[in-house]
Amino acid sequence: MERKSDDRGRKVLDALHRAALFCDQKIGWNRIGVVVSVTIIAIAAAVLYRILRKINGSEVVDALVTTDWRDVALSALFVAGGYFTLTFYDLFALRTIGRSDVPYRVAALASFTSYSVGHNVGASVFTGGAVRYRIYSAWGLNAIDVAKICFVAGLTFWLGNATVLGLGIAYQPLAASAIDQLPAWLNRTAAIAVLLVLTLYVIWVWRRPRVVGRDGWSVTLPGGPLTLLQIGIGIVDLGFCALAMYMLVPDEPNIGFVTLAVIFVSATLLGFASHAPGGIGVFDAAMLVALWQFDKEDLLAGLLLFRLLYYIVPFALSLLILGGRELLLALRGTPPPPILRLPSLAPTDVTTPPGTCKDKGDVR
């Protein structure tokens, strides 16, 4: 029975492998990404234009001025909690690739600055990867190591998002309908399917060490218990971010936190898929459309405050930190690390190590 289950799993993985190779070699992931990004941005721009042309600017300013400072303070606290949780993305990734010698303070510095820069500049895989490489190279990590960190951190991000959306939409499918305009039963079915896939993935990595990689690099995926920890980190991060937004939406009409969280995460993923800096325009359009029951001027004021707290302030702090660090390194006479090409982060090979006794943090 176990042999048949392994055979079925291998066939599914082989099919996914062939699909990934086809997209990579025949079409090109870059072309697919560009088409998707342009489509999302174009739709968002049209929607945002239709909404904003009816907005009264003076009412937005009034809403900003009259926002309760305690709500802003709590939102800022939740934003800080979110960025604090992001530091564990890098710490977890470092432990996964076997670099437990890198201390938490370095992981925290690389995580905060790379995500702050990546969120605002866009193309976070490349911009964030460049910032990470500049910091981690001082600890002997090369471009391959940084690519592995980006891959594991990205896996944590997607596992957390899939779990939050799966649970949230299964519980409150109408929240997703406000974004995708699909019937509630279809959204709930999709959410249950996502949760099922997540469960199968956890079972898959729990059974024995699994290795993924391409172009000369490979990573042993975290095992079952560590994958659950990954998911927990992602859930806490998204929970903090959603709470920060929840404190800034108007008090009336009152909507549940789960509804807001589903809409917020969905809008964030649309912004991420667009590759626009900070998802600007795309995230905002999705929130304005989905939260139709709120006064548009009050909601826009909340979105502007969220951008200030989650994007602009951390970005300014990161620039100060990175600038100060570079100045200190220059005064010490430390040469910059060589600029190397980062390998592709899309794995097209999935294997099982020849032995099952390998350490789950082993990296080839």
N, C-alpha and C positions, 0 to 999 in steps of 0.2 A: 504493500500500500504506500509505504514511504517512498519506494522507488518510483512508482507511478506519479506521485506528487512532485518529485524532483524533476521527472521528465517533462511534466506539464509546465512547471516553472521555467525550465530551460527553454522550451519552445516559445513561451511568451517573451522571455528575454532575448532570444534570437530574433524574433519578429521585431521587437523594439530596436534591437541593434541594426537590423537591416534598414528599418525606416530612418534611423538616425544617419546611417551612412548615405542613404539616398538623398536626404535633405542636405547633407554636408557636401557631397560630391557632385550631385546633379543640379541642384537648385542653388545651394549656398545659404547658410544661416544668415549671413549679412543681408542678402537681398530680401529674405523673408522678414527680417527685423525691420528693415527700412520701410517696406510696404505696410507692415502693421503699424509702425510708429506714425507714418504720414497719414494713414487712414484715421487713426485715433485722434491725432492733433486737428485734422481738418474737421471732423465731426464736432469735436469739443469747441473749436473756434466758432463754428456756425451757431452752436447752441448758446455759447457764452455771449455772443454778440446779440442774439435775440433777447437774452435775459437782461444784459447790462444796459441796453438802450432804454429800458423802462425804469432803471434805477434812479432814485433821487439822491444825488451826491450829498446834499446838505443833511438828509436824514441818516445817511451812513455815518457822517461825522458826528452827528448827535448821538447815535447809537454807540460809537466808540467812546465818546466822552462820558456817557452815562453808565458805561459798563461797571459793575461792582468790582472794586479793586481786589476784594477777597476771592472772587471767582478767577481773576487774572493770576493772583498769587498761587491759588491751588492748581491752576492749569500749569503754571511755571514749575511747580513742585512735581507734577506728574511728568512733565517733559524731562526734568532732571532724572526722574526715576527711569524713564525710557532710555535715555542715553547711558545711564549707569548699567542697565540690563544689557545694552549693546556691547559693553566691554566684555561680557562673558561669551559673546559670539567668538571673539578673537581668542580669548583664553581657552575656550573649549576646542577651537580649531588647532591651537598650538599643542595642546595635550594630545589631540587625535593624531597629529603627524609626528608625535614623539619628541617635541621640543619643550619638555617640561622645565628646562633650564631658564627659559625666558620668563622673567618675573611678571606678576600681575600689573605693576605700574607701567611697564612697557606695552603690554597688551592693551591696557586702558588708554594710553596715549595714542597708540596706533588706531584703535577702534574709534575713539571719539573724533579724532582729526580726519580720518579717512571717510567716515560716514557723514560728518558735517560738510566736508568738501564735496563728496560724491552726491549728497542730497541737493546741493545748490548748483553745482556746475553741470550735472548730468553725466550720462555714460559712466555710472558709478563703478562699474567693473574695472574700467581703465583708470579713471581719476583716483578712485579709492585705492586701487592696486598700486598706483605710483606713490601715493602717500605712505602706504604700508611698506613698500619696498625701501623707501628712504629711511624709515625708522628701524625696520627689522634688519636691514643690512648691517647695521652697527653691531648686531648680535650674531652675525655670521650666517644669516639666512640668505639664500640666493633667490633668483626669479622663480625657479621651480617651487621652492618652499612657499613663496608668497602666493603663487597660483593655487597651491593646495589649500592655503589658509582661506583664500577667497572662495574656493569651491565649497569647503566645509561650512564656512560662515553663510554662504548662499543657501546651502542645504538646510541649515538651521532656520533661516528666514522663510523658506518655502514650506517646510514642515509645519512651522508655527502658523503661517497664513492658511494653509490647507486645513489645519485642525480648527482654528478659530472660525473660518468660514463654514466648514462642514458642520460643526456643532451649532453655530449661530443660525445658519439657514435652515437646518433641520428643525430647530426650535421655532424660528420666526421666518418662514419662507417669504412672506410678503415684503420683508425688508429688502430682500434681493430683487424682488419684482420691481421695486422702485428704481433699480439701476438697469436691469437687463430687460424689463418689460415682458418677462415670461410668466406664465401662470404659476401659482404657488405650488401646485402639485409637482410640476416639472422641476422647479428649483429644489424642492425637498428631496425628490428622487435623485437629482444630481448630487446633493449634499450627502445623502446616504451612500452613494456610489464612491464619493471622495473618501468618506470615512472608512469604507470597506477597503479601498486601495491602501490607505494609510495602515490599516490593521494588517493587511497582507505584507506590506513592506516591513513592518516591525517584526512580524513572524519570520520573514525571509532573512533579515540580518541577525535575528536571534539564534537561528539554527546553527550557523557557522560563520566565520569571517568571510566577508565579501570584499572584493577588490575591484575598483573602477579606475579608468584612466585612459590616456591616449598620448601619442607623440612623445613617448619616453618618460612619462610621469604616471604614477599610480598612487592611489590612497586606499588603505583598508578602511571601509566604512565603519562607523561606530556600531557596536553590537546592540542587542535589544534594550538592555537597561540604559545605556548611554543615549540611545535614540529617544527614549522616553524623556531623558533629561534635556536633550535638544529641543523636543517639542515643548517642554515646560518653559525653557528659556524664551522661545518664540512667543508663547502665549502671554507670558508676563510682559514682554516688550510691547506687544500690540495692545495689551490691556492698559498699560500706562498711557500710550499714545491716544487710545480711544477715550480714556478718562479726561485727558487734557482737552480734547475737542468737546467732550460732553459738558465741561464746565463753561464753555464759551458760546454754546448755542443758546438761543432765547429760552426763557423759562416757560413760556406759553406758546403753543400748546405743548404739554408735557408728553415726551415719548420715552419709552423704556431704554435702558442702557444697551441691551442686547440689540435692539433695532438700530440704534445709532452706531454700535460697534460694527455690525454687518455692513452698513452703508459706508462707514468710514474706511474699513479695510478694503472693500470693493473699489471705492474711489481711489484709494492709495495705489492699488495694484494697476488700475487703469493709467494713473499718472506715471507709474514705474514703467509700464509697457510702452508709453509714448516716448521715453527717454528725454522728455523735456526737462530742463533744469527745475528741480523741485516739483515736477509734475504740474508746473504752473499752467493754468488754463484748463487742463484736463481734469485734475483733481477738483478744482473749484466748480467747474461746470457740472460734474457728476454730483457733487454735494448739493448744489443749488437745485438741480432737477429732482434728486431723490428726496430731499427735505422740502417738498413743495408746500407743506402745511405752515411753514414759518414765514414771517414777514421777511421779504427778500433783503431789505436794507439792514435789518438786525442780524440776519444770518451772514450777510457779506461782511459786516463788522466783525463777527466772530471768526470768520475765515481769515481776515486780515490779521487779527490778533494772534491766531494760531500760527500763521506764517512768520510773524515776528518772533514768537517764542520758540518755535521748533526749527525754523530755518535760519533766519537772519542772525539772531543772537548767538547760537552755537557756531555759525560760520565765522562771525567776527572774532569770537574767542579762539577758534581754531587757527585763524590767520595770525593772531597775536602769538599763540603758543608756537606755531611752526616758525614764524619769523624770529621769535626770541631764541628758539632752539638753533636755527641756522646761524644766527649771529654768534651764539655761544660756540658753536662748532668752528666757525670761521676764526674766532679769536684764539681758539685752541690749536688752529692749524690742521684740523681734521679734513682730509680730502673727501670729496663726495664719492659715493659708490659708483661703479661703472653702470651705465645704462644698458640693460639687457632686454631682449624681447620676451614678453610674457607669453607662455604657451596658451593655446586655446583652453578654455575652461569647460568645454562641452565634452564630457566623456563619451566615447563611442565603443568602449569595450568594457564588458563586465565579466569577471572571472571569479572562480573560487580558488583560494590558495591551495597548493598541493597538499598541505597538512593543515589540520584543524587545531593544532596546538600552538599556533603562532599567537603572539600578543595582539590584542585587538587594536592597539595603537600603532602597530608596525606599519612602516611606510617603505615602499620600494623606490 
